[in-house]
Every structure is written in structure tokens, then in C-alpha cells.
């Protein structure tokens, strides 16, 4: 769960390249040429432009001769949200080539170049997939207009532990700042669906204003929640987020009195916080000013626990607290004030 929390707020791109299990290309796949039937494609709004991709090559293992392939394109310029594009699963044709469509969304706006081919079918995260076979192929210029802009509003803004929540998602035309005016098919998912989407399932419909609200159980609050724009084979973009969590801090000194200068351990917990976050011991100066009086303390992995060192500086009752600054999606928080008497 903590690994998911560290994603905090993420923007989901397009055409996720399948994950590699072997970290090497398929040794049986040999590529001779890759062709695209046009050098430029224009897509507007939620529509896609269809281009045809043709691959010439072979599998040296005869058993794989009918296996489909997918062509990978990587961004080389432009300002779209995509870093890569991926074709549909291209079937093997009678003439010994693979050929089929690549659906280009407006969110790809920019220039892409063929960088590799991988055996299909498309299934991100599959345990038996290899890296793409490298191939320097043609480029495709994508002209995207009326690109969709996605936003999300979490209710409540900071989600308490153990409580359900809802997210109001919105998709509008970034060029006009207005809704597209019709109900839109979107995917509302979480966790694996966000990272490993395979269309076109899990669909929901927005209203004509481009909004849709979904309620989520408390059990999903520490996972990535997302809205994806359905595509083929991967999503055409989207927005993912982890909801904001409160900084709930508790701290207790191992002793309530100690000689001046003696180190007193302060044990505590920041509920749910990742281990890469820090906490700070603070002491009250004057009537209202809290100052940090010890080095940053690390939160232990998975438990949220920490240990800090307090060192009474003078005789008398000394007020302390533990401060937790904003960290990822965890809001800043402080513990209740506790006291150590210097003797």
C-alpha cells in the first residue's frame, strides 16, 4: 500500500508499453521494415485518427508464425500528454506481413517515431512479455485539437481514515473551456485498472456537462483512483490521484521527568504515513512560538512509528509536541502537547 501512496498525484499517459519480465527482446522476432501509410494525422476532441501500420519480418520459430505484433512509437517532440503510442494487435497476413490500425488520439499532439516492435497480443503487465525488438522506423506527426482536459474534486477534500469518499470527475474541451455537450464514455477505475487498462470495458457515462461522480469505499482511499479515456488497445489518456489524508500524529515521552541535558526518548506514530516522510520534535518558546529542537526523525516502514530525542534544557515543566509537515498526500499535523519536567 505504501508504494501506491508514493505516487501521490499522477497524470496517466497514453499507450503504455507492456512491462518486461525478461528485460530482453524476443530472440525469435526479426524485423525488416515498418511502414505507416501517412506522415501526419489530425484528431479532434475525443475522436481518434486511424492510420495503417505494416510490419515486414518473421518469427524464426514456426510455431509463432501466426502471432500478432504491436508497433511502439515514442514521442520526439510536441506538447501532448502522451509519451508513447502503441498500435492494435496487428494480425499476420497471407503475404507474410503484419498490418492493421493505429488509433491516434488528440491527446497525442506532437511527433512520434517508431522505435520497436513487440509480439502480441496486448496485455500490460503480462508475466511472459519481453522488451520490444528495437527498430528505427518512420515518424508520425499528430495534430491534436480540442484536446480533453480532465479534473477531479474529492469530497471531502481530506479523507478521514476509515471513511468513504466520492470524486467528481470532469472532462471538458481545453480549447474552449466548455463541455463537449454530449455524454462521454469514460473508465472509472483504481489501482491495476489505472496502470494496466485494456479497453473497452469498465465504462461509465458522464452527464452532458462532462461530469460524473462516483462513491468509493474507505478501503480504496490509499489506492490510485483514475478516470481514463477509453482507447484501443490502451487508454487515450487520463488523470489519476491518491486522495489527501490527514496528518494524525500521536507522541508519548518515555519519561515525564529527567535531569537537565538527559535524553528522553519520544515514541509516536503518524497514522498511515510512508517511511520516506519525516517528523520533528518542537518545544514551546514563550507563549506561542514553537521551534524545532531535534534533528528530523524517520518514520519506520509500514508501521508509521518514529522515535525522537527530547533533551530538557532547563528545570521546570517543558511543553513539547511533534510536528509532521506535508508529505505526499498526507497533510501537515501536530501531536497533542506533552510535558517533560526538567530536574
ChimeraX attribute file (.defattr): number of C-alpha atoms within 10 A of each C-alpha:
attribute: neighborCount
match mode: 1-to-1
recipient: residues
	/A:1	10
	/A:2	15
	/A:3	10
	/A:4	13
	/A:5	22
	/A:6	19
	/A:7	16
	/A:8	19
	/A:9	17
	/A:10	15
	/A:11	14
	/A:12	22
	/A:13	23
	/A:14	25
	/A:15	26
	/A:16	24
	/A:17	24
	/A:18	21
	/A:19	18
	/A:20	17
	/A:21	13
	/A:22	12
	/A:23	11
	/A:24	12
	/A:25	18
	/A:26	17
	/A:27	11
	/A:28	15
	/A:29	19
	/A:30	16
	/A:31	17
	/A:32	9
	/A:33	14
	/A:34	22
	/A:35	16
	/A:36	19
	/A:37	10
	/A:38	13
	/A:39	13
	/A:40	16
	/A:41	19
	/A:42	18
	/A:43	22
	/A:44	18
	/A:45	19
	/A:46	20
	/A:47	18
	/A:48	21
	/A:49	18
	/A:50	15
	/A:51	18
	/A:52	15
	/A:53	20
	/A:54	18
	/A:55	23
	/A:56	16
	/A:57	14
	/A:58	20
	/A:59	17
	/A:60	12
	/A:61	10
	/A:62	10
	/A:63	8
	/A:64	13
	/A:65	14
	/A:66	15
	/A:67	17
	/A:68	19
	/A:69	24
	/A:70	27
	/A:71	27
	/A:72	26
	/A:73	25
	/A:74	19
	/A:75	23
	/A:76	14
	/A:77	13
	/A:78	15
	/A:79	13
	/A:80	20
	/A:81	20
	/A:82	23
	/A:83	20
	/A:84	20
	/A:85	27
	/A:86	27
	/A:87	25
	/A:88	23
	/A:89	23
	/A:90	25
	/A:91	19
	/A:92	20
	/A:93	12
	/A:94	8
	/A:95	7
	/A:96	13
	/A:97	16
	/A:98	23
	/A:99	24
	/A:100	20
	/A:101	18
	/A:102	24
	/A:103	22
	/A:104	28
	/A:105	31
	/A:106	27
	/A:107	29
	/A:108	31
	/A:109	25
	/A:110	21
	/A:111	20
	/A:112	24
	/A:113	20
	/A:114	23
	/A:115	20
	/A:116	21
	/A:117	27
	/A:118	25
	/A:119	23
	/A:120	17
	/A:121	16
	/A:122	23
	/A:123	18
	/A:124	19
	/A:125	17
	/A:126	13
	/A:127	12
	/A:128	10
	/A:129	23
	/A:130	19
	/A:131	19
	/A:132	24
	/A:133	20
	/A:134	15
	/A:135	18
	/A:136	13
	/A:137	18
	/A:138	16
	/A:139	20
	/A:140	22
	/A:141	20
	/A:142	23
	/A:143	21
	/A:144	24
	/A:145	19
	/A:146	19
	/A:147	24
	/A:148	24
	/A:149	19
	/A:150	21
	/A:151	15
	/A:152	18
	/A:153	13
	/A:154	19
	/A:155	15
	/A:156	14
	/A:157	14
	/A:158	16
	/A:159	18
	/A:160	17
	/A:161	15
	/A:162	11
	/A:163	12
	/A:164	16
	/A:165	20
	/A:166	19
	/A:167	20
	/A:168	14
	/A:169	21
	/A:170	20
	/A:171	25
	/A:172	21
	/A:173	20
	/A:174	16
	/A:175	12
	/A:176	10
	/A:177	12
	/A:178	14
	/A:179	20
	/A:180	19
	/A:181	12
	/A:182	12
	/A:183	16
	/A:184	21
	/A:185	18
	/A:186	24
	/A:187	23
	/A:188	22
	/A:189	19
	/A:190	19
	/A:191	16
	/A:192	12
	/A:193	17
	/A:194	22
	/A:195	19
	/A:196	18
	/A:197	24
	/A:198	18
	/A:199	15
	/A:200	16
	/A:201	10
	/A:202	15
	/A:203	15
	/A:204	15
	/A:205	15
	/A:206	17
	/A:207	15
	/A:208	13
	/A:209	16
	/A:210	22
	/A:211	19
	/A:212	21
	/A:213	17
	/A:214	12
	/A:215	12
	/A:216	15
	/A:217	11
	/A:218	15
	/A:219	11
	/A:220	16
	/A:221	23
	/A:222	23
	/A:223	21
	/A:224	25
	/A:225	24
	/A:226	25
	/A:227	27
	/A:228	27
	/A:229	25
	/A:230	22
	/A:231	23
	/A:232	21
	/A:233	24
	/A:234	28
	/A:235	26
	/A:236	27
	/A:237	26
	/A:238	26
	/A:239	21
	/A:240	28
	/A:241	23
	/A:242	24
	/A:243	27
	/A:244	21
	/A:245	22
	/A:246	20
	/A:247	24
	/A:248	19
	/A:249	22
	/A:250	20
	/A:251	24
	/A:252	20
	/A:253	19
	/A:254	13
	/A:255	14
	/A:256	14
	/A:257	19
	/A:258	16
	/A:259	16
	/A:260	15
	/A:261	14
	/A:262	15
	/A:263	14
	/A:264	19
	/A:265	15
	/A:266	19
	/A:267	16
	/A:268	20
	/A:269	21
	/A:270	29
	/A:271	18
	/A:272	21
	/A:273	30
	/A:274	26
	/A:275	18
	/A:276	13
	/A:277	20
	/A:278	20
	/A:279	24
	/A:280	21
	/A:281	25
	/A:282	20
	/A:283	21
	/A:284	16
	/A:285	12
	/A:286	7
	/A:287	6
	/A:288	7
	/A:289	9
	/A:290	16
	/A:291	15
	/A:292	15
	/A:293	15
	/A:294	15
	/A:295	12
	/A:296	17
	/A:297	18
	/A:298	18
	/A:299	21
	/A:300	18
	/A:301	15
	/A:302	13
	/A:303	14
	/A:304	18
	/A:305	22
	/A:306	20
	/A:307	21
	/A:308	21
	/A:309	20
	/A:310	22
	/A:311	17
	/A:312	24
	/A:313	14
	/A:314	13
	/A:315	15
	/A:316	14
	/A:317	15
	/A:318	19
	/A:319	16
	/A:320	27
	/A:321	24
	/A:322	28
	/A:323	25
	/A:324	24
	/A:325	16
	/A:326	14
	/A:327	17
	/A:328	18
	/A:329	22
	/A:330	24
	/A:331	16
	/A:332	15
	/A:333	18
	/A:334	20
	/A:335	20
	/A:336	13
	/A:337	16
	/A:338	16
	/A:339	17
	/A:340	22
	/A:341	18
	/A:342	19
	/A:343	15
